[in-house]
Amino acid sequence: MTQATPVMAGAEPFAMGEGPVGVLLCHGFTGTPQSMRPWGEHLAAAGFAVSCPLLPGHGTRWQDCNASTELDWYAALSAALDDLSARCSAVVVAGLSMGGTLALRLAETRPDDVAALVLVNPSLLTERRDAKLLPLIARLTPTWAPIASDIKRAGTTELAYGRLPTRAAIALRRLWAAVRADLGRVRAPLLVFRSTVDHVVEPASTRELLAGVSSTDVTEVLLTDSFHVATLDNDAPRLFAGSVEWMRDRVPAAAPSVEGS
């Protein structure tokens, strides 16, 4: 029998808060729930029930990520949605980068279970020329240059792999293709935060998203003082407060009571 690789300290999944409305958070590719924890804490303090799973192959070692697929990641997030839905009257799904991609996939395949979407620099494609070489690179080497910790704020680090698992990157490309093909199925209210300077995800991803969804309630917010991992960056307080206000406006059960804050 093989022993499971221990989870890195700080990378653990978390659940916190109580309330009629749940928020399912999802971290990005090669990342961990650490990038979502401050947001989760803010949401819990605002009266939401929050859950953030650790995606399969993440938070341990990059070799584990290469052994996982987009189907594994989706299944884990879908199971977390089931759990949160059993405890809440409505669930908002929110994600960073690939977490946003997976959130969109849930909205495409389980539209009745997703009350709204909040996405931060979601990824749907890449315009990088070297990306065309990825299938060849994946055959030649199991890892490539890292994409983690693209943060403008000094002294802040994302807990993520120090290498890019190339076979897992191929799985991410398959996820992109599936999500892009079904964007028309997305009808949930949609809030997108996009960093104006992002060294990981190009603006083309958001353009593709906004052009493809069927949602009639769509809001894009530009973040001018953050890079890719905006949930840990300078604009995080604005992102956190803005997401709470937006969700309270769209999901009736999320509105605070007269006695509440």
N, C-alpha and C positions, 0 to 999 in steps of 0.2 A: 504494500500500500504506500502511496505517496502522500506526504504530509503537505497540507496547504501552506502556501507562503504567508507569513505573518503580515498583517496590515501595518503600514507605516504609521508611526505615532502622529496623530492629527488628521489622518486621512479617513477616519471612521465615519460611517453613515450616522445620521442623527435624526431625531424626531423631537419636536418641542412645541409647546403652546397648545391651547385648546380654543375651540370656537366652532361655529356652525359652518364656516367656510375653510376648506383646506387649501394649502399651496404646496404643490409637489415641485420641488426644486431638482434640477439635474445639472451636474457639472460637465465640463468639456472633455475633449479627447486628450488623453494622457494626464488629465487632472484628477482632482479628488473633491469630496465635499468641503474641504478646507476653504476652497474659493467661494463657497456659497454660505458658509456659516454666519458671517456678519449680517448678511441679508436675512437669513433664517431667524436670527435673534431679533432683528428689527420687526419682522413680520409677526413673530410670536408675541412680542410686546404690544403689537397693535391689535391683538385678538384673533389671530389666525392659527389654525392647527397646521404645523409645518412638518414635512417629511423630505429627507434628502438621502436617497440610497447611494451606495458605492457601486458603480457600474462594474460588471465582471471584467477581470483582467486589469483593473485599475487599483492604484493604491498599494501595490505590492512590489512587483518588478516588471520591467518592460517585456520580459519573456512571456509572462502571463497574458499581457495585452495581445501579443502576436498569436496566442492560442484562443483568443475570443473573436466573436464576429458581431456584425450589426444585429443579427437575430438575438444573440445573447443580451446585448445592451437593451434592445427594445423589450424583450421579455422581462427583464429586471424592472424596468420603469413601468411597464404595464401592470406587473404584480404590485408595485408600490401604489399605483393608482387605485387598484382594487381595494387595497387595505385602507387608504385614506377615504375613498368613497363610502366605505362601510361605516365610517365614523362621522362623516360630514354631509351636509345637504347639497353642497356644490364644491367642485375642486377646480382651481386655477392651476395650470401647468406653466412653469417658468424655467427657462434654461439659458445657460451660457454656452456660446459657440456650438459644439456638437450637441450639447444639452438642449439647445434650441432646436436643432435638427430633429432630435428624438421627440421633443415636445410637439413639433409639427406632425410627426408621424402618428403620434397618439391622436391628435386632432383629426387626422385624415381617416384613421381606421376605427376610432371610437368617438365620433363627433358628439354623441349624446352624453358622454361622460366628461367632456372638457368644457367647462363654463367660459373660460377665457384663456388667452395666451399672453405671457409676458416674456419677450425674448431679448437677450443681450448679445449683440454681435453674432447672430446665428450664421452658421456656415451651410452653404448649398452648392458651392462650386469653388474652383480656383482658376485664376487667369495666369498663374505662374507658368512660364514656359517649361521649366524643369519638371513640372508635374506630369508631363507626357511621358517622362522616362520612368515614372514610378513602377510600372510593372517589371521593367528590366532591373531597376534598383532593388526591388523586393526579391528578385531571384539571386542577386549577387551578394546582398548584405541584409541581415535582419534588422539593422537600425540605421538611422540617418540623423542629420542635425536636429536638435530639439526645437520645439515651438513654444515651450512653456515660459511663463513669467514675463509676458510682454506687458509690463506695468510702468507707468510714468512716475508714480509716486516713489520717491527715494526711500530705500530701506525696507520695502515691502516685497515679499517673495511668494510666489505661488508654489504650493506643495504639489509637485508633478514629476514625471519621469524626466531624467536628464538626457534621454535619447528618444527619437521618434521610431516607434516600432513599425517597420515598413509593411509587413503583412496586415497588420491592423489598419494601416492607412488605406490599403486596398479595400478593406471592409467598409471604411468610412466613405470611400468613393461610391461603393454600391448603395450605401444608405442615401447619399446625396441624390443619386439617380432615381431611386424609388420615391423619395420625397418630392423632387421636382416634378415627376410624372403625375403626381396626385395632388398638387397644390390646389387645384380647383375644388377639392373636397373640403378644404379648410373654410369654415364659415363662422368660427368663433370670433368674438371681439379680440382685436390684436393690438398689443402695444410693443413697439420695437425700439430699443435703445441702441444707437449706433455710434461708436467712437469715430470721430472725424479723422483720427490718426490711428490706424490699426495695422500692425505689422504681420498679422496672421490671416485675417479674413478681409478680403477686398470688398469695396462698396457694391460690387456686382452681385454679391449674394443677397443683399437687401433689396436691390433693384429687381432681381428675379423673384424674390418673395412677394413683394408688394404688387408686382404685375400679375402674379399667378393666383393669388388666393381669391376666394369668393366672399370673404368677409366684407361687410359694408361699414363696420366700425373699426377703422384702422388709424393708429396714431404712431408717428415716428418722432422720436426725440433724439436730437444730436447731442453727444457728449464731447465737449471741446477740450477737456483737461484730463483725459484718460486714454490709455492704449487699449489693447484687446481685453485684458482681464479687468473690466470696469468695475466689477463687484468688489475688488480690493483696491481700487485706484481713487484718484482725487474726487471723481464725480460720484462716488458710492453714496454719500448721504443724500444727494439729489435723486439718484436712482431709487434708493430705498423709499424715501418719502413719496416720490412721484408714483411709484408702483402701488403703494397703499392707497393713495387718493384715487388713482385710476380704477383699482379693483373695487373700491367702495362705491364708485359711481356706476359700475357695470354689473356687479353681483349684489342684488338687493340684500341678501342675508349677511353680507359683509359690512353693511353700514352699522356704525356704533349705535348703541341705545342712547336714550336721553341722558342716562347716568354715566355712559361710557365716555372714553376719551375720543 
